[in-house]
Amino acid sequence: MKVYSMTDIGKKRELNEDYIYTSVLPIGGLSNLFIVADGMGGHNAGDYASAHAVKTFVETAEKSTQGEKTEDILRSALEKANTFVHKTSLSDTKLSGMGTTMVVATCKEDKVTIANVGDSRLYVINDTITQITKDHSLVEEMVSLGGIDKEAARNHPDKNIITRAVGVKPSVEIDFFELTVTKADRLLLCSDGLTNMLRDEEICEIVQKYEEIELAARALIDAANYNGGRDNIAVILVEPLGGHA
């Protein structure tokens, strides 16, 4: 397995509210763990939400055991993260209304289990690019209903309105996905600071260009900044089966 991760503040923001976590070693009952979280809230509330949601998630997952189902571990950890962020937001006025997206992946041999809340994404990239997660956003709902097309969605003024996030309500609704991957597949977990600046085809082209995933990750962030860098950017690239065919 090969992994490379990085975040960048971008060109416009004064604070990086994106938070990433990677471990190729087991975390409790999980064989490995990869997380991108994109915080939201005024002042420092967004970076608090993303960092503490991930911290709570990891601490919860560490207490899980090998016998538990992967999806159950992810669900429990996300629910604990949600409860922590929500209760903290109610107890501190400076943190009121904070929340965070979270996209989480874990791999066991050629099987990948994914959990998602919000509009951070997971893609599979090989000869093509496939978005696995579905954005929990107002604009995505408009696309699903046929009101606008994907291209109009990219530049819609309500692009940043998300319909689900960790910590904004007492409970959280989570999407789960399972994949089988091959040696040629790369996983990309990213925040919307990347996907708002680059089309899927551009992301695919950059990732395909580089044999080394570190170079691919850096090139993605450079391209997002070149196109405006309007938000923080988070990227995790994973080769689950260890090599690019």
C-alpha contacts under 8 A as a table, 3 or more apart, distances in Angstrom:
res1	aa1	res2	aa2	distance
1	M	24	V	7.66
1	M	238	V	7.27
1	M	239	E	5.57
1	M	240	P	4.90
1	M	241	L	5.28
1	M	242	G	3.78
1	M	243	G	7.22
2	K	213	I	7.93
2	K	238	V	5.73
2	K	239	E	5.02
2	K	240	P	6.72
2	K	241	L	7.83
2	K	242	G	5.31
2	K	243	G	7.14
3	V	24	V	7.91
3	V	213	I	7.33
3	V	236	I	7.21
3	V	237	L	5.69
3	V	238	V	4.50
3	V	239	E	6.41
4	Y	213	I	6.35
4	Y	214	E	5.55
4	Y	217	A	7.19
4	Y	236	I	5.85
4	Y	237	L	5.42
4	Y	238	V	6.72
5	S	20	I	7.47
5	S	22	T	7.55
5	S	214	E	7.73
5	S	217	A	7.14
5	S	234	A	7.76
5	S	235	V	5.61
5	S	236	I	4.22
5	S	237	L	6.29
6	M	20	I	7.48
6	M	217	A	7.37
6	M	218	R	7.86
6	M	234	A	6.04
6	M	235	V	5.57
6	M	236	I	6.63
7	T	18	D	7.01
7	T	19	Y	7.45
7	T	20	I	7.39
7	T	232	N	7.34
7	T	233	I	5.47
7	T	234	A	4.28
7	T	235	V	6.26
8	D	16	N	7.20
8	D	221	I	7.18
8	D	232	N	5.79
8	D	233	I	5.13
8	D	234	A	6.55
9	I	12	K	7.95
9	I	13	R	6.39
9	I	14	E	7.45
9	I	15	L	6.59
9	I	16	N	4.91
9	I	231	D	7.06
9	I	232	N	4.48
9	I	233	I	6.40
10	G	13	R	6.39
10	G	225	N	5.98
10	G	229	G	4.67
10	G	230	R	6.32
10	G	231	D	5.54
10	G	232	N	4.89
10	G	233	I	6.32
11	K	225	N	6.39
11	K	228	G	6.79
11	K	229	G	4.76
11	K	230	R	5.99
11	K	231	D	7.20
12	K	229	G	6.55
12	K	230	R	5.24
12	K	231	D	6.45
13	R	16	N	7.13
13	R	230	R	7.20
13	R	231	D	6.22
13	R	232	N	6.89
15	L	44	N	7.84
15	L	47	D	7.83
16	N	19	Y	8.00
16	N	47	D	6.72
16	N	232	N	5.77
17	E	38	D	5.97
17	E	39	G	5.10
17	E	40	M	7.16
17	E	46	G	5.39
17	E	47	D	4.05
17	E	48	Y	7.82
17	E	50	S	6.77
17	E	232	N	6.85
18	D	36	V	7.30
18	D	37	A	5.67
18	D	38	D	4.39
18	D	39	G	6.01
18	D	47	D	6.73
18	D	50	S	6.63
18	D	191	S	7.42
18	D	232	N	6.28
18	D	233	I	6.96
18	D	234	A	6.23
19	Y	36	V	6.00
19	Y	37	A	5.13
19	Y	38	D	6.40
19	Y	39	G	7.83
19	Y	47	D	7.51
19	Y	50	S	5.82
19	Y	51	A	5.87
19	Y	54	V	7.78
19	Y	234	A	7.32
20	I	34	F	7.68
20	I	35	I	5.56
20	I	36	V	4.71
20	I	37	A	6.30
20	I	234	A	7.04
20	I	236	I	7.78
21	Y	33	L	7.59
21	Y	34	F	5.68
21	Y	35	I	5.05
21	Y	36	V	6.74
21	Y	54	V	7.43
22	T	32	N	7.80
22	T	33	L	5.67
22	T	34	F	4.51
22	T	35	I	6.49
23	S	26	P	7.31
23	S	27	I	7.65
23	S	32	N	5.44
23	S	33	L	5.20
23	S	34	F	6.53
24	V	31	S	7.40
24	V	32	N	4.71
24	V	33	L	6.63
25	L	31	S	6.44
25	L	32	N	5.26
25	L	33	L	7.93
26	P	29	G	6.99
26	P	30	L	5.49
26	P	31	S	4.29
26	P	32	N	4.86
26	P	33	L	7.64
27	I	30	L	5.15
27	I	31	S	6.46
27	I	32	N	6.12
27	I	33	L	7.02
27	I	58	V	7.52
27	I	61	A	6.26
27	I	62	E	5.05
28	G	31	S	7.91
28	G	61	A	5.65
28	G	62	E	4.06
28	G	63	K	5.61
28	G	64	S	4.75
28	G	65	T	5.38
28	G	66	Q	6.98
29	G	61	A	7.24
29	G	62	E	7.37
29	G	63	K	7.97
29	G	64	S	5.10
29	G	65	T	4.14
29	G	66	Q	4.03
29	G	67	G	7.05
29	G	68	E	6.65
29	G	70	T	7.42
29	G	73	I	7.54
30	L	33	L	6.96
30	L	61	A	7.54
30	L	64	S	7.95
30	L	65	T	7.94
30	L	66	Q	7.13
30	L	70	T	6.74
30	L	73	I	7.91
30	L	106	T	6.87
31	S	106	T	6.91
31	S	107	C	6.58
31	S	108	K	6.11
32	N	106	T	5.53
32	N	107	C	6.41
32	N	108	K	7.93
33	L	104	V	7.33
33	L	105	A	6.06
33	L	106	T	4.87
33	L	107	C	7.61
34	F	104	V	5.68
34	F	105	A	5.24
34	F	106	T	6.36
34	F	236	I	7.63
35	I	54	V	7.49
35	I	102	M	6.83
35	I	103	V	5.77
35	I	104	V	4.54
35	I	105	A	6.61
35	I	189	L	7.55
36	V	101	T	7.91
36	V	102	M	5.74
36	V	103	V	5.46
36	V	104	V	6.71
36	V	120	S	7.19
36	V	189	L	6.47
36	V	190	C	6.29
36	V	191	S	6.77
36	V	234	A	6.89
36	V	235	V	7.65
36	V	236	I	7.57
37	A	50	S	5.35
37	A	51	A	7.78
37	A	54	V	7.29
37	A	100	T	6.16
37	A	101	T	5.19
37	A	102	M	4.45
37	A	103	V	6.62
37	A	120	S	7.30
37	A	191	S	7.25
38	D	46	G	7.64
38	D	47	D	7.97
38	D	50	S	5.95
38	D	100	T	5.32
38	D	101	T	5.10
38	D	102	M	6.83
38	D	120	S	7.12
38	D	191	S	6.25
39	G	45	A	7.68
39	G	46	G	4.04
39	G	47	D	5.49
39	G	48	Y	7.52
39	G	49	A	5.63
39	G	50	S	4.69
39	G	98	M	7.52
39	G	99	G	5.89
39	G	100	T	4.04
39	G	101	T	6.39
40	M	45	A	6.79
40	M	46	G	3.97
40	M	47	D	7.35
40	M	49	A	7.30
40	M	98	M	5.69
40	M	99	G	5.42
40	M	100	T	5.70
41	G	44	N	7.31
41	G	45	A	4.93
41	G	46	G	4.59
41	G	95	L	7.28
41	G	96	S	7.72
41	G	97	G	6.25
41	G	98	M	4.45
41	G	99	G	6.66
42	G	45	A	5.55
42	G	46	G	6.70
42	G	94	K	7.93
42	G	95	L	7.53
42	G	98	M	7.47
43	H	46	G	7.37
43	H	94	K	7.86
44	N	47	D	5.70
44	N	48	Y	6.27
44	N	95	L	7.74
45	A	48	Y	5.04
45	A	49	A	6.02
45	A	94	K	7.05
45	A	95	L	4.95
45	A	96	S	7.75
45	A	98	M	5.67
46	G	49	A	5.11
46	G	50	S	6.31
46	G	98	M	6.04
46	G	99	G	6.66
46	G	100	T	6.98
47	D	50	S	5.29
47	D	51	A	6.03
48	Y	51	A	5.38
48	Y	52	H	5.90
49	A	52	H	5.43
49	A	53	A	5.80
49	A	85	V	6.15
49	A	98	M	6.25
49	A	99	G	5.56
49	A	100	T	5.88
49	A	167	G	7.80
50	S	53	A	5.25
50	S	54	V	6.24
50	S	99	G	7.35
50	S	100	T	5.40
50	S	101	T	7.62
51	A	54	V	5.37
51	A	55	K	6.17
52	H	55	K	4.84
52	H	56	T	5.95
52	H	81	A	7.63
52	H	85	V	7.25
53	A	56	T	5.23
53	A	57	F	6.05
53	A	81	A	4.73
53	A	82	N	6.98
53	A	84	F	7.28
53	A	85	V	6.39
53	A	100	T	7.62
53	A	166	V	7.73
54	V	57	F	4.95
54	V	58	V	6.12
54	V	81	A	7.11
55	K	58	V	5.28
55	K	59	E	6.16
56	T	59	E	5.15
56	T	60	T	6.12
56	T	77	A	7.31
56	T	80	K	6.78
56	T	81	A	5.19
56	T	84	F	7.43
57	F	60	T	5.25
57	F	61	A	6.14
57	F	77	A	4.63
57	F	78	L	5.91
57	F	80	K	6.75
57	F	81	A	5.40
58	V	61	A	5.03
58	V	62	E	6.06
58	V	77	A	7.26
59	E	62	E	5.19
59	E	63	K	6.89
60	T	63	K	5.51
60	T	64	S	7.09
60	T	76	S	7.55
60	T	77	A	5.24
60	T	80	K	7.25
61	A	64	S	5.28
61	A	73	I	6.29
61	A	74	L	7.31
61	A	77	A	5.82
64	S	68	E	7.03
64	S	73	I	6.58
65	T	68	E	5.80
68	E	72	D	6.89
68	E	73	I	6.80
69	K	72	D	5.25
69	K	73	I	6.43
70	T	73	I	5.19
70	T	74	L	6.35
70	T	113	T	7.30
71	E	74	L	5.15
71	E	75	R	6.03
71	E	113	T	7.15
71	E	115	A	8.00
71	E	176	F	7.52
72	D	75	R	5.06
72	D	76	S	6.06
73	I	76	S	5.30
73	I	77	A	6.15
74	L	77	A	5.21
74	L	78	L	6.08
74	L	115	A	6.89
75	R	78	L	5.22
75	R	79	E	6.08
75	R	115	A	7.81
75	R	174	I	7.44
76	S	79	E	5.14
76	S	80	K	6.19
77	A	80	K	5.15
77	A	81	A	6.17
78	L	81	A	4.98
78	L	82	N	6.06
78	L	166	V	7.77
79	E	82	N	4.98
79	E	83	T	6.19
79	E	171	S	7.10
79	E	172	V	6.59
80	K	83	T	5.11
80	K	84	F	6.20
81	A	84	F	5.21
81	A	85	V	6.23
81	A	166	V	7.23
81	A	167	G	7.38
82	N	85	V	5.37
82	N	86	H	5.99
82	N	166	V	4.93
82	N	167	G	4.38
82	N	168	V	7.77
82	N	169	K	7.85
82	N	170	P	7.33
82	N	171	S	6.87
82	N	172	V	6.64
83	T	86	H	5.19
83	T	87	K	5.99
83	T	167	G	6.43
83	T	170	P	6.33
83	T	171	S	7.16
84	F	87	K	5.39
84	F	88	T	6.06
84	F	167	G	7.29
85	V	88	T	5.19
85	V	89	S	6.10
85	V	98	M	7.57
85	V	99	G	6.88
85	V	166	V	7.35
85	V	167	G	4.67
85	V	168	V	7.75
86	H	89	S	5.17
86	H	90	L	6.48
86	H	98	M	7.80
86	H	99	G	7.65
86	H	166	V	7.93
86	H	167	G	4.23
86	H	168	V	5.79
86	H	169	K	6.36
86	H	170	P	6.29
87	K	90	L	5.22
87	K	91	S	6.36
87	K	167	G	7.97
88	T	91	S	5.11
88	T	92	D	6.26
88	T	95	L	7.27
89	S	92	D	5.63
89	S	93	T	7.00
89	S	94	K	7.94
89	S	95	L	4.88
89	S	96	S	4.49
89	S	97	G	6.11
89	S	98	M	6.21
89	S	167	G	7.90
90	L	93	T	7.00
90	L	95	L	7.67
90	L	96	S	5.99
90	L	97	G	7.96
91	S	96	S	7.94
92	D	95	L	5.44
92	D	96	S	6.36
93	T	96	S	4.94
95	L	98	M	5.79
97	G	168	V	6.32
98	M	167	G	6.89
98	M	168	V	6.50
99	G	165	A	5.92
99	G	166	V	5.40
99	G	167	G	4.76
99	G	168	V	5.36
100	T	118	G	7.64
100	T	165	A	5.45
100	T	166	V	5.13
100	T	167	G	6.82
101	T	116	N	7.84
101	T	117	V	5.53
101	T	118	G	4.57
101	T	119	D	6.45
101	T	120	S	6.25
101	T	164	R	7.83
101	T	165	A	5.15
101	T	166	V	5.97
102	M	115	A	7.92
102	M	116	N	5.83
102	M	117	V	5.34
102	M	118	G	6.52
102	M	120	S	6.60
102	M	165	A	7.70
102	M	166	V	7.13
103	V	114	I	7.26
103	V	115	A	5.82
103	V	116	N	4.44
103	V	117	V	6.37
103	V	118	G	7.82
103	V	120	S	6.03
103	V	121	R	6.40
103	V	122	L	7.08
103	V	189	L	7.14
104	V	114	I	5.52
104	V	115	A	5.11
104	V	116	N	6.33
105	A	112	V	6.73
105	A	113	T	5.66
105	A	114	I	4.44
105	A	115	A	6.54
106	T	112	V	5.71
106	T	113	T	5.48
106	T	114	I	6.69
107	C	110	D	6.96
107	C	111	K	5.68
107	C	112	V	4.41
107	C	113	T	6.46
107	C	240	P	6.69
108	K	111	K	5.27
108	K	112	V	6.43
109	E	240	P	7.63
109	E	241	L	7.26
110	D	180	T	5.46
110	D	181	V	5.22
110	D	182	T	6.74
110	D	240	P	7.20
110	D	241	L	6.96
111	K	178	E	7.07
111	K	179	L	5.70
111	K	180	T	4.71
111	K	181	V	6.43
112	V	178	E	5.61
112	V	179	L	5.04
112	V	180	T	6.30
112	V	181	V	7.35
113	T	176	F	7.28
113	T	177	F	5.89
113	T	178	E	4.67
113	T	179	L	6.61
114	I	176	F	5.53
114	I	177	F	5.04
114	I	178	E	6.26
115	A	174	I	6.57
115	A	175	D	5.62
115	A	176	F	4.59
115	A	177	F	6.57
116	N	120	S	7.81
116	N	121	R	7.83
116	N	133	T	6.78
116	N	174	I	5.87
116	N	175	D	5.21
116	N	176	F	6.53
117	V	120	S	7.78
117	V	136	H	6.89
117	V	164	R	6.08
117	V	165	A	5.66
117	V	166	V	6.72
117	V	173	E	7.26
117	V	174	I	5.60
117	V	175	D	6.67
118	G	135	D	5.95
118	G	136	H	4.77
118	G	137	S	6.99
118	G	162	I	6.26
118	G	163	T	7.07
118	G	164	R	5.17
118	G	165	A	5.14
118	G	166	V	7.83
119	D	134	K	7.36
119	D	135	D	4.32
119	D	136	H	5.49
119	D	137	S	6.52
119	D	162	I	6.88
119	D	191	S	7.37
119	D	192	D	6.72
120	S	135	D	7.13
120	S	189	L	7.47
120	S	190	C	5.78
120	S	191	S	4.43
120	S	192	D	5.67
121	R	131	Q	7.25
121	R	132	I	7.56
121	R	133	T	5.70
121	R	134	K	7.44
121	R	135	D	7.26
121	R	188	L	7.86
121	R	189	L	5.65
121	R	190	C	5.48
121	R	191	S	6.45
121	R	192	D	7.60
122	L	131	Q	6.19
122	L	132	I	5.75
122	L	133	T	5.68
122	L	187	L	6.86
122	L	188	L	5.48
122	L	189	L	4.47
122	L	190	C	6.63
123	Y	129	I	6.63
123	Y	130	T	5.41
123	Y	131	Q	4.41
123	Y	132	I	5.49
123	Y	133	T	7.43
123	Y	187	L	5.74
123	Y	188	L	5.07
123	Y	189	L	6.59
124	V	129	I	5.82
124	V	130	T	5.26
124	V	131	Q	6.61
124	V	132	I	7.08
124	V	185	D	6.39
124	V	186	R	5.75
124	V	187	L	4.80
124	V	188	L	6.41
125	I	128	T	5.74
125	I	129	I	4.47
125	I	130	T	6.47
125	I	185	D	5.76
125	I	186	R	5.15
125	I	187	L	6.31
125	I	188	L	7.38
125	I	204	C	6.46
125	I	207	V	7.68
126	N	129	I	6.51
126	N	184	A	5.87
126	N	185	D	5.03
126	N	186	R	6.43
126	N	208	Q	7.36
127	D	208	Q	7.67
128	T	204	C	6.66
129	I	200	D	6.89
129	I	201	E	7.21
129	I	204	C	5.70
131	Q	134	K	7.56
132	I	177	F	7.54
133	T	175	D	7.97
133	T	177	F	7.54
135	D	140	E	6.14
136	H	140	E	6.80
136	H	141	E	7.72
136	H	162	I	5.71
136	H	163	T	5.26
136	H	164	R	5.59
137	S	140	E	5.21
137	S	141	E	6.40
137	S	159	K	7.50
137	S	160	N	7.41
137	S	161	I	5.83
137	S	162	I	3.94
137	S	163	T	4.90
137	S	164	R	7.27
138	L	141	E	5.21
138	L	142	M	6.43
138	L	158	D	7.17
138	L	159	K	7.28
138	L	161	I	5.81
138	L	162	I	5.94
138	L	163	T	6.18
139	V	142	M	4.95
139	V	143	V	6.29
139	V	153	A	5.99
139	V	156	H	7.36
139	V	158	D	6.64
139	V	159	K	5.83
139	V	161	I	7.63
140	E	143	V	4.96
140	E	144	S	6.17
140	E	153	A	7.34
141	E	144	S	5.02
141	E	145	L	6.22
142	M	145	L	5.16
142	M	146	G	6.29
142	M	147	G	5.15
142	M	148	I	6.08
143	V	146	G	5.07
143	V	147	G	5.72
143	V	148	I	5.10
143	V	149	D	5.68
143	V	150	K	6.61
143	V	153	A	7.21
144	S	147	G	7.60
146	G	149	D	6.97
148	I	152	A	6.15
148	I	153	A	6.64
149	D	152	A	5.43
149	D	153	A	6.25
150	K	153	A	4.96
150	K	154	R	6.49
151	E	154	R	5.38
151	E	155	N	7.30
152	A	155	N	5.70
152	A	156	H	6.06
153	A	156	H	5.04
153	A	159	K	6.84
154	R	159	K	7.00
154	R	196	N	6.38
155	N	159	K	6.92
156	H	159	K	5.19
157	P	160	N	7.81
158	D	161	I	5.62
162	I	165	A	7.17
164	R	172	V	7.66
164	R	173	E	7.43
165	A	168	V	6.17
165	A	172	V	7.44
166	V	169	K	7.64
166	V	172	V	6.44
167	G	170	P	7.12
167	G	171	S	7.91
167	G	172	V	7.63
169	K	172	V	6.73
181	V	185	D	6.05
181	V	240	P	7.63
181	V	241	L	7.98
182	T	185	D	5.46
182	T	241	L	6.96
183	K	239	E	7.61
183	K	240	P	7.50
183	K	241	L	5.19
183	K	242	G	7.01
183	K	243	G	6.15
183	K	244	H	6.32
183	K	245	A	6.07
184	A	243	G	7.13
184	A	244	H	5.10
184	A	245	A	4.70
185	D	239	E	6.53
185	D	240	P	7.57
185	D	244	H	7.15
186	R	237	L	6.74
186	R	238	V	5.58
186	R	239	E	4.79
186	R	240	P	7.05
186	R	244	H	7.66
187	L	236	I	7.88
187	L	237	L	5.63
187	L	238	V	4.98
187	L	239	E	6.45
187	L	240	P	7.61
188	L	235	V	6.95
188	L	236	I	5.70
188	L	237	L	4.75
188	L	238	V	6.58
189	L	234	A	7.95
189	L	235	V	5.87
189	L	236	I	5.07
189	L	237	L	6.60
190	C	193	G	7.92
190	C	194	L	6.63
190	C	195	T	7.69
190	C	233	I	7.46
190	C	234	A	5.22
190	C	235	V	4.62
190	C	236	I	6.38
191	S	194	L	5.96
191	S	195	T	7.04
191	S	232	N	7.90
191	S	233	I	6.04
191	S	234	A	5.27
191	S	235	V	7.05
192	D	195	T	4.82
192	D	196	N	5.53
192	D	231	D	7.83
192	D	233	I	7.23
193	G	196	N	5.67
193	G	197	M	6.56
193	G	224	A	7.48
193	G	229	G	7.18
193	G	230	R	6.97
193	G	231	D	4.78
193	G	232	N	5.28
193	G	233	I	4.51
193	G	234	A	7.12
194	L	197	M	5.42
194	L	198	L	6.18
194	L	220	L	7.53
194	L	221	I	7.13
194	L	224	A	5.74
194	L	233	I	5.51
194	L	234	A	7.11
194	L	235	V	7.84
195	T	198	L	5.18
195	T	199	R	6.46
195	T	200	D	7.29
196	N	199	R	7.52
197	M	224	A	5.13
197	M	225	N	7.85
197	M	227	N	5.95
197	M	228	G	7.00
197	M	229	G	6.94
197	M	230	R	7.78
198	L	202	E	5.98
198	L	203	I	6.37
198	L	223	A	7.60
198	L	224	A	6.24
198	L	227	N	7.63
199	R	202	E	5.23
199	R	203	I	6.39
200	D	203	I	5.07
200	D	204	C	6.18
201	E	204	C	5.07
201	E	205	E	6.14
202	E	205	E	5.10
202	E	206	I	6.27
203	I	206	I	5.32
203	I	207	V	6.27
203	I	220	L	6.84
204	C	207	V	5.26
204	C	208	Q	6.05
205	E	208	Q	5.23
205	E	209	K	6.18
206	I	209	K	5.17
206	I	210	Y	7.05
206	I	216	A	6.37
206	I	219	A	6.87
206	I	220	L	6.65
207	V	210	Y	5.90
207	V	213	I	7.56
207	V	216	A	5.14
207	V	217	A	7.59
207	V	220	L	7.70
208	Q	211	E	7.49
208	Q	216	A	7.99
209	K	216	A	7.42
210	Y	213	I	6.69
210	Y	215	L	6.33
210	Y	216	A	5.43
211	E	215	L	7.92
211	E	216	A	7.80
211	E	244	H	6.93
212	E	215	L	5.54
212	E	216	A	6.52
213	I	216	A	4.81
213	I	217	A	6.03
213	I	237	L	6.46
213	I	238	V	7.80
214	E	217	A	5.22
214	E	218	R	6.27
215	L	218	R	5.20
215	L	219	A	6.05
216	A	219	A	5.07
216	A	220	L	6.21
217	A	220	L	5.17
217	A	221	I	6.50
217	A	235	V	6.44
217	A	236	I	7.34
217	A	237	L	6.76
218	R	221	I	5.27
218	R	222	D	6.13
219	A	222	D	4.98
219	A	223	A	6.03
220	L	223	A	5.18
220	L	224	A	6.23
221	I	224	A	5.11
221	I	225	N	6.20
221	I	233	I	6.70
221	I	234	A	8.00
221	I	235	V	7.72
222	D	225	N	5.20
222	D	226	Y	6.04
223	A	226	Y	4.91
223	A	227	N	6.19
224	A	227	N	5.19
224	A	228	G	6.59
224	A	229	G	5.44
224	A	233	I	7.78
225	N	228	G	5.16
225	N	229	G	3.84
225	N	230	R	7.63
226	Y	229	G	6.64
229	G	232	N	7.31
229	G	233	I	7.87
239	E	242	G	5.26
239	E	243	G	6.07
239	E	244	H	7.09
240	P	243	G	7.92
